[in-house]
Amino acid sequence: MTPYKSAAQRLPRVSLVTEMLKNSDLARFVTSLLPKYVRKGLAYHVLISFNAATLHEFIKRSKALDEGTITYLLSALLESLQQKPKSTSRDAVVRVYLL
């Protein structure tokens, strides 16, 4: 990720997912972004689309998902469904069903 920081370029999703596969802390951080913003009522369709596409590719490219990975993925996905109906974005709920 350092080359992208120093070049001030956008980080392609493929590169982000590759790093997520190598670094579980980064994967946990990216996975937790959307639930954090859903709780605050700040989840917009761009963030939801980014999160859904990134997690889909992460799951697809993972050779095997261990217990720890499944735990933080499921907790992040289900948290969107556990919010009050008025505060939950319809897009966030659709994202859960897609993944």
Sequence and secondary structure as in RCSB ss.txt:
>XXXX:A:sequence
MTPYKSAAQRLPRVSLVTEMLKNSDLARFVTSLLPKYVRKGLAYHVLISFNAATLHEFIKRSKALDEGTITYLLS
ALLESLQQKPKSTSRDAVVRVYLL
>XXXX:A:secstr
 HHHHHHT    HHHHHHHHHH HHHHHHHHHHHHHHHHHT   HHHHHHHHHHHHHHHHH S   HHHHHHHHH
HHHHHHTS TTTS HHHHHHHHH 
